[in-house]
């Protein structure tokens, strides 16, 4: 999947382990879909994926987990 980056180049879809934090607790969410632009080195998530990431971090904290799959 490719999409336009804010710089005008094409951003590529990658899957990465991303850290999240709530109230001082650090959580790793595995295989998060991240769009990466090689030209400007910018990384970002789509809006729906950003919301899902935040929900997964919250779920990890509530369940006492240190890592969760996206």
C-alpha positions as CSV (number, residue, x, y, z in Angstrom):
1,X,0.0,0.0,0.0
2,X,1.2,3.5,-0.9
3,X,-0.3,6.8,0.0
4,X,0.8,10.4,-0.5
5,X,3.0,11.9,2.2
6,X,2.5,15.6,3.2
7,X,5.8,16.3,1.4
8,X,4.2,15.0,-1.9
9,X,6.2,11.8,-2.2
10,X,4.8,8.3,-1.7
11,X,4.8,6.8,1.8
12,X,5.2,3.0,2.1
13,X,3.3,0.8,4.5
14,X,5.5,-0.9,7.1
15,X,4.8,-2.9,10.2
16,X,6.7,-2.0,13.4
17,X,6.7,-2.5,17.1
18,X,5.7,0.8,18.6
19,X,6.0,2.0,22.2
20,X,3.0,3.5,24.0
21,X,2.7,5.1,27.4
22,X,-0.1,5.7,29.9
23,X,0.5,7.1,33.4
24,X,4.2,6.2,33.3
25,X,3.7,2.7,32.1
26,X,5.5,1.8,28.8
27,X,3.8,-0.8,26.6
28,X,5.0,-2.3,23.3
29,X,2.3,-2.8,20.6
30,X,3.6,-5.3,18.0
31,X,3.1,-5.1,14.2
32,X,1.6,-1.6,14.0
33,X,0.9,-0.4,10.5
34,X,3.0,2.7,9.9
35,X,3.3,4.8,6.8
36,X,6.9,5.8,6.1
37,X,8.2,8.3,3.6
38,X,11.8,7.7,2.5
39,X,12.2,11.2,1.1
40,X,11.3,13.2,4.2
41,X,11.9,10.3,6.8
42,X,8.4,11.0,8.3
43,X,6.5,8.1,9.9
44,X,2.8,8.3,10.7
45,X,-0.4,6.3,11.3
46,X,-3.7,6.7,9.7
47,X,-6.5,8.2,11.9
48,X,-8.3,4.9,12.5
49,X,-5.0,3.1,13.2
50,X,-4.0,5.8,15.6
51,X,-7.2,5.3,17.5
52,X,-6.8,1.5,17.5
53,X,-3.2,1.9,18.8
54,X,-4.4,4.1,21.7
55,X,-7.1,1.5,22.5
56,X,-4.6,-1.3,22.5
57,X,-2.2,0.6,24.8
58,X,-5.1,1.2,27.2
59,X,-6.1,-2.5,27.0
60,X,-2.5,-3.6,27.8
61,X,-2.4,-1.4,30.9
62,X,-5.8,-2.5,32.1
63,X,-4.9,-6.2,31.7
64,X,-1.4,-5.8,33.1
65,X,0.4,-6.8,29.9
66,X,3.7,-5.3,28.7
67,X,3.1,-6.2,25.1
68,X,0.1,-6.7,22.8
69,X,-0.4,-7.4,19.1
70,X,-2.0,-4.5,17.1
